[in-house]
């Protein structure tokens, strides 16, 4: 059976990403572990996307392997929601706002960092 | 050795989940500028995870299916990037809609999963 190549990159990245998430969950406590993987993964995905956007180079295989495969599997939405529904309303709102707000902020940081690196403004 | 077995099962489940996300997410169109691919996988995945969480199905499927496949099928990084990117392009309304719809749909999905588990 011949596997289409894009799917192969995603599958290998997905394997490694999910194992990495599993190992983080073995070390940290709920729901800090979910917050950690989501924020770290969002930052690295932002770095990957914006670095290549600013340098203008092609990265389709790396995007499949690292972006869609690894980071896509390392971060998770289902566990995040399941942990949220078990919290009291105030904590649940803080969990949603914290995960989403900080994840978007680190994407912004990744974009700024990539821009500065490309410009070498230091 | 038990942790190695778990890692292997999670990884195999995770690679299947990632491929399914890639295929399902890629098949979804962008509706009025809203990226619906991520929304679809997150909602379906949360619904199934909630069903398994509240059902009486044994815990022997937990590693490959819940942690591996469902954990990889749903994603946060692409969601965060897409939400930020919409804001970057100046569509605060679309960005907010994306965030609100992901959270709302997944909460409804979790509720439906719980409902299905209690009915069966």
gemmi code that builds the backbone of each chain (N, CA, C; Angstrom):
import gemmi

chains = {
    "A": [
        ("UNK", (0.841, -1.206, 0.000), (0.000, 0.000, 0.000), (0.867, 1.243, 0.000)),
        ("UNK", (0.603, 2.160, -0.926), (1.392, 3.381, -1.007), (0.690, 4.498, -0.231)),
        ("UNK", (1.382, 5.020, 0.806), (0.797, 6.093, 1.610), (1.048, 7.429, 0.924)),
        ("UNK", (-0.013, 8.255, 0.772), (0.250, 9.585, 0.217), (1.196, 10.352, 1.145)),
        ("UNK", (2.207, 10.980, 0.573), (3.270, 11.587, 1.368), (2.823, 12.626, 2.404)),
        ("UNK", (1.916, 13.582, 2.085), (1.529, 14.554, 3.106), (1.004, 13.895, 4.377)),
        ("UNK", (0.196, 12.851, 4.207), (-0.383, 12.153, 5.349), (0.712, 11.479, 6.188)),
        ("UNK", (1.749, 11.002, 5.519), (2.856, 10.360, 6.225), (3.546, 11.363, 7.175)),
        ("UNK", (3.804, 12.571, 6.696), (4.417, 13.607, 7.537), (3.539, 13.948, 8.732)),
        ("UNK", (2.242, 14.095, 8.475), (1.291, 14.411, 9.538), (1.247, 13.274, 10.563)),
        ("UNK", (1.254, 12.035, 10.088), (1.170, 10.876, 10.977), (2.375, 10.771, 11.901)),
        ("UNK", (3.573, 10.956, 11.354), (4.790, 10.869, 12.176), (4.813, 12.019, 13.180)),
        ("UNK", (4.466, 13.227, 12.730), (4.395, 14.382, 13.629), (3.354, 14.158, 14.707)),
        ("UNK", (2.217, 13.600, 14.324), (1.136, 13.318, 15.258), (1.521, 12.300, 16.313)),
        ("UNK", (2.278, 11.305, 15.904), (2.770, 10.286, 16.842), (3.625, 10.954, 17.917)),
        ("UNK", (4.612, 11.731, 17.481), (5.545, 12.369, 18.401), (4.867, 13.431, 19.274)),
        ("UNK", (3.949, 14.185, 18.668), (3.247, 15.233, 19.405), (2.373, 14.672, 20.514)),
        ("UNK", (1.639, 13.593, 20.213), (0.753, 13.026, 21.222), (1.540, 12.345, 22.343)),
        ("UNK", (2.651, 11.695, 22.011), (3.499, 11.080, 23.042), (4.090, 12.169, 23.947)),
        ("UNK", (4.514, 13.281, 23.347), (5.060, 14.392, 24.140), (4.012, 14.953, 25.095)),
        ("UNK", (2.779, 15.100, 24.597), (1.687, 15.594, 25.452), (1.425, 14.627, 26.599)),
        ("UNK", (1.409, 13.341, 26.280), (1.197, 12.306, 27.283), (2.259, 12.383, 28.388)),
        ("UNK", (3.505, 12.614, 27.995), (4.597, 12.705, 28.973), (4.476, 13.956, 29.849)),
        ("UNK", (4.034, 15.078, 29.255), (3.807, 16.293, 30.045), (2.707, 16.024, 31.077)),
        ("UNK", (1.664, 15.317, 30.659), (0.541, 14.996, 31.551), (0.965, 14.065, 32.683)),
        ("UNK", (2.026, 13.302, 32.465), (2.529, 12.417, 33.511), (3.281, 13.214, 34.592)),
        ("UNK", (3.784, 14.392, 34.190), (4.624, 15.176, 35.094), (3.895, 16.292, 35.828)),
        ("UNK", (2.947, 16.942, 35.146), (2.295, 18.108, 35.731), (0.884, 17.761, 36.192)),
        ("UNK", (0.295, 18.674, 36.971), (-1.049, 18.433, 37.468), (-2.095, 19.110, 36.589)),
        ("UNK", (-3.240, 18.447, 36.452), (-4.413, 19.049, 35.791), (-4.803, 20.333, 36.479)),
        ("UNK", (-5.314, 21.325, 35.813), (-5.309, 21.542, 34.371), (-4.115, 22.393, 33.919)),
        ("UNK", (-3.110, 22.443, 34.797), (-1.890, 23.185, 34.467), (-1.199, 22.547, 33.254)),
        ("UNK", (-1.257, 21.225, 33.170), (-0.614, 20.519, 32.061), (-1.240, 20.910, 30.721)),
        ("UNK", (-2.580, 21.015, 30.708), (-3.272, 21.400, 29.478), (-2.888, 22.820, 29.071)),
        ("UNK", (-2.866, 23.700, 30.060), (-2.463, 25.086, 29.821), (-1.045, 25.129, 29.261)),
        ("UNK", (-0.159, 24.345, 29.848), (1.239, 24.317, 29.410), (1.379, 23.849, 27.959)),
        ("UNK", (0.769, 22.719, 27.619), (0.910, 22.213, 26.245), (0.261, 23.160, 25.230)),
        ("UNK", (-0.902, 23.739, 25.608), (-1.592, 24.630, 24.677), (-0.813, 25.912, 24.405)),
        ("UNK", (-0.255, 26.497, 25.454), (0.494, 27.740, 25.286), (1.832, 27.480, 24.582)),
        ("UNK", (2.537, 26.440, 25.019), (3.836, 26.121, 24.401), (3.656, 25.759, 22.925)),
        ("UNK", (2.647, 24.948, 22.632), (2.386, 24.522, 21.254), (1.948, 25.669, 20.359)),
        ("UNK", (1.131, 26.580, 20.904), (0.683, 27.736, 20.126), (1.857, 28.646, 19.797)),
        ("UNK", (2.750, 28.835, 20.780), (3.925, 29.674, 20.560), (4.804, 29.089, 19.452)),
        ("UNK", (5.066, 27.796, 19.529), (5.930, 27.151, 18.538), (5.297, 27.127, 17.146)),
        ("UNK", (3.979, 26.954, 17.096), (3.303, 26.998, 15.797), (3.387, 28.406, 15.207)),
        ("UNK", (3.201, 29.415, 16.059), (3.311, 30.801, 15.619), (4.710, 31.098, 15.099)),
        ("UNK", (5.703, 30.588, 15.812), (7.102, 30.767, 15.420), (7.351, 30.148, 14.042)),
        ("UNK", (6.855, 28.942, 13.860), (7.024, 28.226, 12.595), (6.383, 28.998, 11.442)),
        ("UNK", (5.125, 29.399, 11.628), (4.393, 30.078, 10.560), (5.004, 31.442, 10.228)),
        ("UNK", (5.231, 32.264, 11.262), (5.702, 33.626, 11.001), (7.158, 33.690, 10.573)),
        ("UNK", (7.981, 32.780, 11.078), (9.384, 32.769, 10.655), (9.463, 32.562, 9.142)),
        ("UNK", (8.717, 31.580, 8.659), (8.751, 31.287, 7.221), (8.019, 32.342, 6.404)),
        ("UNK", (7.009, 32.963, 7.025), (6.297, 34.030, 6.322), (7.220, 35.228, 6.118)),
        ("UNK", (8.000, 35.584, 7.127), (8.885, 36.746, 7.034), (10.134, 36.479, 6.204)),
        ("UNK", (10.634, 35.237, 6.246), (11.818, 34.934, 5.441), (11.421, 34.584, 4.003)),
        ("UNK", (10.140, 34.308, 3.815), (9.631, 34.048, 2.474), (10.065, 32.723, 1.868)),
        ("UNK", (10.534, 31.794, 2.720), (10.942, 30.494, 2.181), (9.798, 29.483, 2.265)),
        ("UNK", (9.910, 28.455, 1.448), (8.877, 27.431, 1.390), (9.122, 26.389, 2.486)),
        ("UNK", (8.071, 25.908, 3.104), (8.252, 24.954, 4.207), (7.108, 23.948, 4.281)),
        ("UNK", (6.592, 23.541, 3.140), (5.388, 22.710, 3.141), (5.549, 21.395, 3.916)),
        ("UNK", (6.709, 20.729, 3.770), (6.891, 19.460, 4.482), (7.030, 19.681, 5.984)),
        ("UNK", (7.753, 20.755, 6.344), (7.949, 21.086, 7.750), (6.622, 21.496, 8.388)),
        ("UNK", (5.795, 22.190, 7.605), (4.494, 22.619, 8.107), (3.604, 21.404, 8.385)),
        ("UNK", (3.661, 20.421, 7.495), (2.876, 19.200, 7.687), (3.360, 18.423, 8.904)),
        ("UNK", (4.686, 18.279, 9.011), (5.264, 17.479, 10.084), (5.194, 18.181, 11.441)),
        ("UNK", (5.730, 19.422, 11.510), (5.788, 20.141, 12.782), (4.488, 20.867, 13.130)),
        ("UNK", (3.911, 21.547, 12.136), (2.725, 22.363, 12.399), (1.469, 21.546, 12.582)),
        ("UNK", (1.041, 20.888, 11.511), (-0.202, 20.122, 11.551), (-0.031, 18.833, 12.367)),
        ("UNK", (1.093, 18.144, 12.155), (1.325, 16.883, 12.864), (1.686, 17.069, 14.325)),
        ("UNK", (2.883, 17.614, 14.582), (3.365, 17.683, 15.959), (2.580, 18.651, 16.840)),
        ("UNK", (2.569, 19.941, 16.460), (1.891, 20.943, 17.299), (0.387, 20.713, 17.373)),
        ("UNK", (-0.171, 20.239, 16.260), (-1.597, 19.945, 16.238), (-1.975, 18.853, 17.224)),
        ("UNK", (-1.080, 17.883, 17.386), (-1.355, 16.776, 18.304), (-0.902, 17.059, 19.724)),
        ("UNK", (0.128, 17.876, 19.846), (0.660, 18.221, 21.168), (-0.363, 19.051, 21.941)),
        ("UNK", (-1.003, 20.003, 21.241), (-2.031, 20.817, 21.878), (-3.377, 20.127, 21.704)),
        ("UNK", (-4.312, 20.415, 22.609), (-5.603, 19.729, 22.545), (-6.736, 20.629, 23.011)),
        ("UNK", (-7.884, 20.468, 22.381), (-9.055, 21.272, 22.743), (-10.050, 20.455, 23.570)),
        ("UNK", (-10.128, 19.146, 23.278), (-11.130, 18.300, 23.939), (-10.887, 18.187, 25.445)),
        ("UNK", (-9.650, 17.950, 25.843), (-9.324, 17.837, 27.271), (-9.532, 19.177, 27.968)),
        ("UNK", (-9.173, 20.258, 27.269), (-9.345, 21.619, 27.794), (-10.816, 21.892, 28.135)),
        ("UNK", (-11.724, 21.512, 27.239), (-13.156, 21.721, 27.494), (-13.665, 20.786, 28.599)),
        ("UNK", (-13.226, 19.533, 28.575), (-13.678, 18.573, 29.590), (-13.234, 18.977, 30.989)),
        ("UNK", (-12.057, 19.592, 31.089), (-11.596, 20.082, 32.394), (-12.396, 21.320, 32.800)),
        ("UNK", (-12.738, 22.137, 31.808), (-13.499, 23.363, 32.075), (-14.889, 23.046, 32.650)),
        ("UNK", (-15.569, 22.042, 32.090), (-16.933, 21.735, 32.550), (-16.977, 21.158, 33.971)),
        ("UNK", (-15.841, 20.683, 34.478), (-15.843, 20.147, 35.838), (-15.513, 21.214, 36.887)),
        ("UNK", (-15.190, 22.432, 36.431), (-14.825, 23.505, 37.369), (-16.054, 24.299, 37.799)),
        ("UNK", (-15.905, 25.081, 38.886), (-16.983, 26.002, 39.247), (-16.987, 27.147, 38.230)),
        ("UNK", (-18.158, 27.798, 38.009), (-18.297, 28.773, 36.924), (-17.189, 29.823, 36.843)),
        ("UNK", (-16.777, 30.356, 37.980), (-15.769, 31.419, 37.984), (-14.420, 30.902, 37.497)),
        ("UNK", (-14.040, 29.736, 38.020), (-12.776, 29.117, 37.631), (-12.814, 28.695, 36.162)),
        ("UNK", (-13.985, 28.220, 35.720), (-14.153, 27.803, 34.329), (-13.935, 28.978, 33.380)),
        ("UNK", (-14.497, 30.128, 33.735), (-14.326, 31.322, 32.896), (-12.866, 31.763, 32.874)),
        ("UNK", (-12.218, 31.682, 34.035), (-10.801, 32.056, 34.124), (-9.948, 31.099, 33.297)),
        ("UNK", (-10.306, 29.808, 33.313), (-9.570, 28.798, 32.550), (-9.687, 29.043, 31.046)),
        ("UNK", (-10.913, 29.346, 30.595), (-11.147, 29.626, 29.170), (-10.405, 30.892, 28.748)),
        ("UNK", (-10.593, 31.965, 29.515), (-9.959, 33.245, 29.186), (-8.434, 33.128, 29.242)),
        ("UNK", (-7.929, 32.427, 30.253), (-6.479, 32.279, 30.418), (-5.842, 31.486, 29.306)),
        ("UNK", (-6.400, 30.321, 28.997), (-5.860, 29.477, 27.920), (-5.872, 30.215, 26.582)),
        ("UNK", (-7.031, 30.775, 26.224), (-7.175, 31.412, 24.910), (-6.399, 32.722, 24.835)),
        ("UNK", (-6.548, 33.560, 25.863), (-5.873, 34.860, 25.866), (-4.361, 34.729, 25.815)),
        ("UNK", (-3.817, 33.871, 26.652), (-2.359, 33.733, 26.707), (-1.828, 33.022, 25.463)),
        ("UNK", (-2.574, 32.031, 24.949), (-2.144, 31.343, 23.722), (-2.082, 32.324, 22.547)),
        ("UNK", (-3.081, 33.202, 22.440), (-3.071, 34.191, 21.356), (-1.962, 35.215, 21.565)),
        ("UNK", (-1.697, 35.554, 22.816), (-0.623, 36.503, 23.114), (0.744, 35.934, 22.730)),
        ("UNK", (0.975, 34.649, 23.006), (2.280, 34.069, 22.646), (2.431, 33.901, 21.128)),
        ("UNK", (1.301, 33.764, 20.406), (1.371, 33.756, 18.936), (1.848, 35.139, 18.480)),
        ("UNK", (1.332, 36.179, 19.127), (1.757, 37.556, 18.835), (3.248, 37.729, 19.135)),
        ("UNK", (3.711, 37.181, 20.257), (5.130, 37.243, 20.613), (5.984, 36.524, 19.574)),
        ("UNK", (5.494, 35.361, 19.116), (6.215, 34.584, 18.102), (6.328, 35.378, 16.802)),
        ("UNK", (5.252, 36.096, 16.472), (5.237, 36.920, 15.264), (6.238, 38.067, 15.401)),
        ("UNK", (6.223, 38.744, 16.546), (7.153, 39.847, 16.796), (8.593, 39.359, 16.766)),
        ("UNK", (8.838, 38.227, 17.434), (10.181, 37.656, 17.465), (10.689, 37.294, 16.084)),
        ("UNK", (9.829, 36.690, 15.281), (10.203, 36.308, 13.914), (10.511, 37.540, 13.076)),
        ("UNK", (9.704, 38.582, 13.273), (9.885, 39.826, 12.529), (11.226, 40.476, 12.873)),
        ("UNK", (11.520, 40.544, 14.180), (12.772, 41.151, 14.628), (13.977, 40.334, 14.171)),
        ("UNK", (13.839, 39.031, 14.221), (14.936, 38.152, 13.801), (15.241, 38.351, 12.323)),
        ("UNK", (14.179, 38.456, 11.545), (14.328, 38.623, 10.104), (14.936, 39.984, 9.782)),
        ("UNK", (14.573, 41.002, 10.582), (15.097, 42.348, 10.372), (16.459, 42.549, 11.041)),
        ("UNK", (16.755, 41.666, 12.019), (17.982, 41.778, 12.839), (18.092, 43.162, 13.474)),
        ("UNK", (16.993, 43.590, 14.107), (16.999, 44.932, 14.702), (17.468, 44.849, 16.153)),
        ("UNK", (18.741, 44.569, 16.347), (19.262, 44.651, 17.716), (20.738, 44.942, 17.706)),
    ],
    "B": [
        ("UNK", (8.275, -0.603, 32.173), (7.877, -1.004, 30.810), (6.443, -0.600, 30.502)),
        ("UNK", (5.623, -0.460, 31.551), (4.216, -0.112, 31.337), (4.080, 1.241, 30.653)),
        ("UNK", (4.971, 2.161, 31.021), (4.889, 3.506, 30.431), (5.268, 3.473, 28.954)),
        ("UNK", (6.170, 2.587, 28.590), (6.561, 2.469, 27.178), (5.401, 1.945, 26.334)),
        ("UNK", (4.677, 0.976, 26.889), (3.499, 0.440, 26.201), (2.461, 1.548, 26.020)),
        ("UNK", (2.246, 2.318, 27.095), (1.298, 3.429, 27.026), (1.717, 4.448, 25.983)),
        ("UNK", (3.018, 4.769, 25.957), (3.534, 5.743, 24.994), (3.297, 5.272, 23.561)),
        ("UNK", (3.544, 3.987, 23.329), (3.358, 3.421, 21.988), (1.889, 3.496, 21.570)),
        ("UNK", (0.996, 3.144, 22.508), (-0.440, 3.179, 22.221), (-0.925, 4.607, 21.964)),
        ("UNK", (-0.461, 5.542, 22.801), (-0.823, 6.951, 22.629), (-0.324, 7.457, 21.275)),
        ("UNK", (0.919, 7.116, 20.950), (1.521, 7.559, 19.692), (0.784, 7.028, 18.469)),
        ("UNK", (0.420, 5.749, 18.515), (-0.324, 5.153, 17.394), (-1.695, 5.803, 17.267)),
        ("UNK", (-2.374, 5.958, 18.400), (-3.672, 6.628, 18.394), (-3.533, 8.065, 17.929)),
        ("UNK", (-2.470, 8.723, 18.387), (-2.220, 10.124, 18.039), (-1.954, 10.335, 16.568)),
        ("UNK", (-1.224, 9.403, 15.954), (-0.949, 9.563, 14.526), (-2.226, 9.394, 13.703)),
        ("UNK", (-3.117, 8.489, 14.151), (-4.411, 8.317, 13.474), (-5.259, 9.586, 13.635)),
        ("UNK", (-5.276, 10.131, 14.865), (-6.039, 11.346, 15.135), (-5.552, 12.521, 14.308)),
        ("UNK", (-4.224, 12.647, 14.179), (-3.644, 13.752, 13.412), (-4.013, 13.647, 11.933)),
        ("UNK", (-3.955, 12.420, 11.387), (-4.322, 12.214, 9.979), (-5.791, 12.515, 9.750)),
        ("UNK", (-6.648, 12.070, 10.664), (-8.081, 12.329, 10.545), (-8.360, 13.829, 10.607)),
        ("UNK", (-7.660, 14.528, 11.511), (-7.834, 15.982, 11.624), (-7.415, 16.666, 10.327)),
        ("UNK", (-6.278, 16.221, 9.785), (-5.752, 16.772, 8.538), (-6.757, 16.616, 7.402)),
        ("UNK", (-7.368, 15.441, 7.313), (-8.314, 15.152, 6.243), (-9.654, 15.863, 6.442)),
        ("UNK", (-10.209, 15.775, 7.662), (-11.515, 16.391, 7.944), (-11.411, 17.913, 7.878)),
        ("UNK", (-10.383, 18.463, 8.548), (-10.195, 19.904, 8.593), (-9.974, 20.476, 7.191)),
        ("UNK", (-9.221, 19.739, 6.377), (-8.935, 20.185, 5.016), (-10.137, 20.131, 4.096)),
        ("UNK", (-11.125, 19.289, 4.442), (-12.309, 19.141, 3.598), (-13.351, 20.223, 3.864)),
        ("UNK", (-13.171, 20.972, 4.982), (-14.157, 21.986, 5.346), (-13.866, 23.325, 4.682)),
        ("UNK", (-14.903, 23.968, 4.127), (-14.677, 25.274, 3.501), (-14.609, 26.378, 4.555)),
        ("UNK", (-14.099, 27.535, 4.151), (-14.113, 28.703, 5.021), (-15.439, 29.416, 4.783)),
        ("UNK", (-16.260, 29.538, 5.816), (-17.580, 30.140, 5.666), (-17.546, 31.603, 6.114)),
        ("UNK", (-17.769, 32.512, 5.153), (-17.733, 33.962, 5.408), (-16.448, 34.394, 6.121)),
        ("UNK", (-15.322, 33.774, 5.746), (-14.046, 34.125, 6.353), (-13.757, 33.417, 7.657)),
        ("UNK", (-14.695, 32.596, 8.115), (-14.503, 31.859, 9.365), (-13.903, 30.484, 9.068)),
        ("UNK", (-12.745, 30.136, 9.691), (-12.152, 28.819, 9.432), (-12.944, 27.711, 10.140)),
        ("UNK", (-13.724, 26.964, 9.364), (-14.616, 25.973, 9.983), (-13.967, 24.603, 10.200)),
        ("UNK", (-12.796, 24.364, 9.604), (-12.139, 23.073, 9.745), (-11.777, 22.755, 11.190)),
        ("UNK", (-11.112, 23.711, 11.851), (-10.707, 23.530, 13.244), (-11.925, 23.414, 14.149)),
        ("UNK", (-12.944, 24.227, 13.856), (-14.190, 24.205, 14.637), (-14.853, 22.825, 14.562)),
        ("UNK", (-14.847, 22.242, 13.376), (-15.469, 20.926, 13.164), (-14.753, 19.826, 13.954)),
        ("UNK", (-13.426, 19.756, 13.821), (-12.698, 18.680, 14.523), (-12.794, 18.858, 16.042)),
        ("UNK", (-12.729, 20.111, 16.510), (-12.808, 20.347, 17.952), (-14.163, 19.945, 18.522)),
        ("UNK", (-15.233, 20.276, 17.797), (-16.578, 19.946, 18.275), (-16.810, 18.432, 18.272)),
        ("UNK", (-16.486, 17.762, 17.183), (-16.679, 16.308, 17.089), (-15.838, 15.590, 18.154)),
        ("UNK", (-14.580, 15.999, 18.267), (-13.666, 15.354, 19.214), (-14.085, 15.529, 20.660)),
        ("UNK", (-14.562, 16.726, 21.010), (-15.007, 16.977, 22.385), (-16.259, 16.164, 22.694)),
        ("UNK", (-17.155, 16.073, 21.712), (-18.380, 15.287, 21.867), (-18.039, 13.817, 22.170)),
        ("UNK", (-17.127, 13.230, 21.396), (-16.754, 11.825, 21.583), (-16.023, 11.626, 22.913)),
        ("UNK", (-15.133, 12.573, 23.255), (-14.405, 12.456, 24.527), (-15.366, 12.520, 25.710)),
        ("UNK", (-16.348, 13.414, 25.646), (-17.342, 13.521, 26.717), (-18.133, 12.219, 26.841)),
        ("UNK", (-18.487, 11.653, 25.691), (-19.230, 10.390, 25.705), (-18.427, 9.294, 26.415)),
        ("UNK", (-17.153, 9.159, 26.070), (-16.289, 8.145, 26.699), (-16.075, 8.438, 28.178)),
        ("UNK", (-15.957, 9.731, 28.521), (-15.711, 10.117, 29.908), (-16.876, 9.714, 30.807)),
        ("UNK", (-18.113, 9.930, 30.317), (-19.290, 9.670, 31.139), (-19.921, 8.302, 30.921)),
        ("UNK", (-19.426, 7.548, 29.938), (-19.994, 6.227, 29.708), (-19.269, 5.196, 30.570)),
        ("UNK", (-19.811, 3.987, 30.598), (-19.254, 2.943, 31.456), (-18.252, 2.062, 30.711)),
        ("UNK", (-17.843, 2.518, 29.526), (-16.874, 1.747, 28.737), (-15.559, 1.658, 29.516)),
        ("UNK", (-14.987, 0.477, 29.552), (-13.784, 0.218, 30.345), (-12.620, 1.131, 30.023)),
        ("UNK", (-11.708, 1.241, 30.982), (-10.592, 2.170, 30.830), (-9.458, 1.610, 29.969)),
        ("UNK", (-9.625, 0.394, 29.441), (-8.537, -0.189, 28.640), (-8.387, 0.498, 27.281)),
        ("UNK", (-9.399, 1.280, 26.900), (-9.275, 2.003, 25.627), (-8.738, 3.414, 25.852)),
        ("UNK", (-8.530, 3.771, 27.121), (-8.214, 5.167, 27.434), (-6.962, 5.689, 26.734)),
        ("UNK", (-5.893, 4.927, 26.718), (-4.659, 5.449, 26.128), (-4.731, 5.671, 24.623)),
        ("UNK", (-5.002, 4.615, 23.854), (-5.001, 4.874, 22.413), (-6.119, 5.789, 21.931)),
        ("UNK", (-7.326, 5.659, 22.520), (-8.460, 6.406, 21.980), (-8.605, 7.813, 22.555)),
        ("UNK", (-8.686, 7.924, 23.881), (-8.949, 9.260, 24.428), (-7.707, 10.156, 24.405)),
        ("UNK", (-6.625, 9.686, 25.008), (-5.410, 10.510, 25.064), (-4.774, 10.629, 23.687)),
        ("UNK", (-4.718, 9.509, 22.967), (-4.079, 9.516, 21.658), (-4.926, 10.123, 20.567)),
        ("UNK", (-5.926, 9.382, 20.100), (-6.700, 9.796, 18.931), (-7.489, 11.089, 19.148)),
        ("UNK", (-8.280, 11.157, 20.227), (-9.112, 12.343, 20.438), (-8.282, 13.560, 20.819)),
        ("UNK", (-7.223, 13.339, 21.607), (-6.327, 14.435, 21.972), (-5.653, 15.047, 20.760)),
        ("UNK", (-5.331, 14.211, 19.772), (-4.677, 14.692, 18.548), (-5.665, 15.203, 17.519)),
        ("UNK", (-6.861, 14.629, 17.536), (-7.887, 15.033, 16.567), (-8.314, 16.482, 16.825)),
        ("UNK", (-8.459, 16.834, 18.110), (-8.769, 18.219, 18.458), (-7.457, 18.970, 18.655)),
        ("UNK", (-7.477, 20.269, 18.411), (-6.226, 21.023, 18.496), (-6.456, 22.434, 19.025)),
        ("UNK", (-5.443, 22.942, 19.704), (-5.532, 24.285, 20.265), (-4.625, 25.264, 19.518)),
        ("UNK", (-3.477, 24.766, 19.056), (-2.483, 25.654, 18.438), (-3.001, 26.316, 17.163)),
        ("UNK", (-3.630, 25.529, 16.292), (-4.174, 26.084, 15.050), (-5.321, 27.043, 15.360)),
        ("UNK", (-6.127, 26.686, 16.364), (-7.229, 27.551, 16.803), (-6.693, 28.910, 17.274)),
        ("UNK", (-5.638, 28.879, 18.096), (-5.050, 30.123, 18.611), (-4.448, 30.944, 17.474)),
        ("UNK", (-3.770, 30.263, 16.542), (-3.163, 30.963, 15.404), (-4.241, 31.596, 14.522)),
        ("UNK", (-5.291, 30.840, 14.218), (-6.354, 31.354, 13.342), (-7.067, 32.545, 13.980)),
        ("UNK", (-7.319, 32.447, 15.289), (-7.970, 33.548, 16.002), (-7.094, 34.797, 15.981)),
        ("UNK", (-5.795, 34.602, 16.199), (-4.859, 35.722, 16.173), (-4.743, 36.305, 14.766)),
        ("UNK", (-4.680, 35.424, 13.786), (-4.513, 35.854, 12.398), (-5.703, 36.698, 11.920)),
        ("UNK", (-6.911, 36.325, 12.345), (-8.097, 37.105, 11.986), (-8.011, 38.506, 12.588)),
        ("UNK", (-7.504, 38.561, 13.839), (-7.338, 39.847, 14.518), (-6.253, 40.675, 13.819)),
        ("UNK", (-5.188, 39.997, 13.412), (-4.065, 40.633, 12.717), (-4.544, 41.290, 11.420)),
        ("UNK", (-5.496, 40.634, 10.762), (-6.039, 41.170, 9.513), (-7.097, 42.243, 9.769)),
        ("UNK", (-7.320, 42.544, 11.040), (-8.259, 43.602, 11.392), (-9.697, 43.165, 11.580)),
        ("UNK", (-9.988, 41.855, 11.471), (-11.367, 41.403, 11.693), (-11.551, 40.972, 13.144)),
        ("UNK", (-11.723, 41.954, 14.018), (-11.941, 41.642, 15.434), (-13.248, 40.878, 15.604)),
        ("UNK", (-14.218, 41.217, 14.786), (-15.510, 40.548, 14.846), (-15.365, 39.061, 14.507)),
        ("UNK", (-14.629, 38.757, 13.412), (-14.427, 37.363, 13.004), (-13.607, 36.604, 14.038)),
        ("UNK", (-12.593, 37.265, 14.584), (-11.744, 36.641, 15.597), (-12.575, 36.261, 16.818)),
        ("UNK", (-13.397, 37.194, 17.266), (-14.255, 36.936, 18.421), (-15.263, 35.835, 18.119)),
        ("UNK", (-15.830, 35.867, 16.904), (-16.788, 34.838, 16.484), (-16.128, 33.460, 16.487)),
        ("UNK", (-14.877, 33.413, 16.022), (-14.141, 32.147, 15.994), (-13.931, 31.599, 17.407)),
        ("UNK", (-13.529, 32.475, 18.330), (-13.298, 32.064, 19.716), (-14.612, 31.616, 20.359)),
        ("UNK", (-15.640, 32.463, 20.217), (-16.932, 32.165, 20.834), (-17.546, 30.878, 20.282)),
        ("UNK", (-17.445, 30.676, 18.962), (-18.051, 29.482, 18.378), (-17.299, 28.218, 18.778)),
        ("UNK", (-15.960, 28.266, 18.843), (-15.209, 27.088, 19.280), (-15.580, 26.695, 20.709)),
        ("UNK", (-15.596, 27.691, 21.610), (-15.918, 27.398, 23.012), (-17.367, 26.925, 23.146)),
        ("UNK", (-18.304, 27.658, 22.514), (-19.724, 27.325, 22.636), (-20.051, 25.956, 22.035)),
        ("UNK", (-19.616, 25.724, 20.797), (-19.904, 24.450, 20.126), (-19.310, 23.271, 20.900)),
        ("UNK", (-18.091, 23.448, 21.422), (-17.457, 22.348, 22.159), (-18.149, 22.095, 23.495)),
        ("UNK", (-18.641, 23.163, 24.136), (-19.400, 22.977, 25.379), (-20.707, 22.242, 25.083)),
        ("UNK", (-21.357, 22.602, 23.979), (-22.584, 21.899, 23.570), (-22.250, 20.437, 23.232)),
        ("UNK", (-21.129, 20.245, 22.530), (-20.665, 18.893, 22.200), (-20.428, 18.053, 23.443)),
        ("UNK", (-19.808, 18.673, 24.464), (-19.564, 17.973, 25.728), (-20.888, 17.610, 26.397)),
        ("UNK", (-21.861, 18.533, 26.346), (-23.183, 18.291, 26.915), (-23.904, 17.147, 26.209)),
        ("UNK", (-23.828, 17.138, 24.881), (-24.466, 16.080, 24.094), (-23.802, 14.724, 24.337)),
        ("UNK", (-22.482, 14.728, 24.504), (-21.754, 13.496, 24.802), (-22.175, 12.910, 26.138)),
        ("UNK", (-22.334, 13.809, 27.105), (-22.797, 13.394, 28.436), (-24.214, 12.834, 28.356)),
        ("UNK", (-25.076, 13.519, 27.599), (-26.469, 13.104, 27.430), (-26.554, 11.715, 26.796)),
        ("UNK", (-25.784, 11.514, 25.743), (-25.768, 10.230, 25.048), (-25.294, 9.110, 25.978)),
        ("UNK", (-24.267, 9.418, 26.785), (-23.733, 8.413, 27.707), (-24.745, 8.032, 28.779)),
        ("UNK", (-25.545, 9.000, 29.236), (-26.542, 8.695, 30.264), (-27.745, 7.949, 29.682)),
        ("UNK", (-28.022, 8.150, 28.398), (-29.157, 7.488, 27.757), (-28.849, 6.034, 27.400)),
        ("UNK", (-27.582, 5.729, 27.124), (-27.212, 4.375, 26.716), (-26.961, 3.497, 27.939)),
    ],
}
model = gemmi.Model(1)
for chain_id, residues in chains.items():
    chain = gemmi.Chain(chain_id)
    for i, (resn, *xyz) in enumerate(residues, 1):
        res = gemmi.Residue()
        res.name, res.seqid = resn, gemmi.SeqId(i, " ")
        for name, pos in zip(("N", "CA", "C"), xyz):
            atom = gemmi.Atom()
            atom.name, atom.element = name, gemmi.Element(name[0])
            atom.pos, atom.b_iso = gemmi.Position(*pos), 0.0
            res.add_atom(atom)
        chain.add_residue(res)
    model.add_chain(chain)
structure = gemmi.Structure()
structure.add_model(model)
structure.setup_entities()
